[in-house]
Amino acid sequence: MRSLICGLCLAVMFAGGALAQTATVQPVQGDLSVNQGQGFQRVDSRIEANVGDTVMVGPGGSASLVYPDGCQVTIQPGSVVSVAPLSPCASGSLAQTGSGNGPDWTGLAWSLVTLGGIGAGVAGIIEAKSSTPTTPASK
C-alpha cells in the first residue's frame, strides 16, 4: 500500500516538474519585450519566462532564450518567439529535425505515461481498500 502511494506521489511530482519548465530570457541589444499574460512589457535585464510566454525583439535588437538543459536560442530582430515546453535541442524534438510542423508527440507521450501512472496508483489504492477483510465488531 505504501509503495502505491509513494509511486503516485512521485508521478505527480515529476508531472508537475515537467509542466513548470522555465527558460531564461537574456537581452543582448536593442528593444526586448516579454508577454507573460499581461501584454508585452519592456525588459532590460535577464528574467525567467514560463512555457507559453512570448518574447519579442525589436528591429536591430537581439536576445537569447536559454532552456534548463543549456540549449540557447537566438531571437532575431523583429521576431516573436514562444517559450516551448520542450527545449529545441532535446532529443526527438520537432524543432531539432527542422520540420516545425505538427504536434509535439514527445510531450504528449510523457503526459500519457504520467496519467497512466497516476491511474494505476489510484486503482491500486482502491483495490487495496476493497480487499481488506472486515471483522465483526462483536462476536
C-alpha positions, 0 to 999 in steps of 0.5 A: 500500500505504501509503495502505491502511494509513494509511486503516485506521489512521485508521478505527480511530482515529476508531472508537475516538474515537467509542466513548470519548465522555465527558460531564461530570457537574456537581452543582448541589444536593442528593444526586448519585450516579454508577454507573460499574460499581461501584454508585452512589457519592456525588459532590460535585464535577464528574467525567467519566462514560463512555457507559453510566454512570448518574447519579442525583439525589436528591429536591430535588437537581439536576445537569447532564450536559454532552456534548463538543459543549456540549449540557447536560442537566438531571437532575431530582430523583429521576431516573436518567439514562444517559450516551448515546453520542450527545449529545441535541442532535446532529443526527438524534438520537432524543432531539432529535425527542422520540420516545425510542423505538427504536434509535439508527440514527445510531450504528449507521450510523457503526459500519457505515461504520467496519467497512466501512472497516476491511474494505476496508483489510484486503482491500486489504492482502491483495490487495496481498500476493497480487499481488506477483510472486515471483522465483526465488531462483536462476536 
